[in-house]
């Protein structure tokens, strides 16, 4: 029994020595310090997580925008066709006034290329760029040997529920020195086009802005109330006059594939800006 008493006493003594030689406050601090560090680490990883989450949100917003673009249908109308059709059609729904259904367009003074060929070339470039951006595209024509009137082209976009129509043309005028692109839109006070004026105008302005930034010679945006293709449209519409076939150098420039890409890239960027900001 004595042995045990000594053993118990020694254990107690050792325990007392340990308790008194250690610094309980510092141990407590050490403990809370450790807890503090754990809390800090948690906060940090929460911050990191939040930053990551924000990044994911940013990306998913972009992805969402891109996904939204895929729902958007754009109609591209390469102006004119191989053979014009002089038969009359109403310039607007219910109008007593008529115009030729469709013409073959102008011809390049230097290239001798007919406008309907140039228009389709550029339109296919535009189609490719817009599809690359995720838009759905419907073309009024993809060949030259067709007979689709201007009113029918507008109605095609209406029926397909397109969100924008882009008509591609080239200008021609008796003054051979005149150059530059133009954008035509339905007139604000046009009897048939009031409801599509505002969106057409917004889109045209954004396209014009991109063209200017890309160094393209642009004469401005012009309202028209006399175009059959505008008057029948229930869809906002812009018409790009790419330049003048009646000017030697501009005619050649418009047939240059590099210039076509540059010009159509500006148009596509402007249209994309319109859909991303509307
Ligand atoms: Zn034309």
Boltz pocket constraint, residues with backbone or C-beta under 6 A from the ligand:
constraints:
  - pocket:
      binder: B
      contacts: [[A, 79], [A, 80], [A, 105], [A, 106], [A, 115], [A, 168], [A, 169], [A, 170], [A, 171]]
      max_distance: 6.0
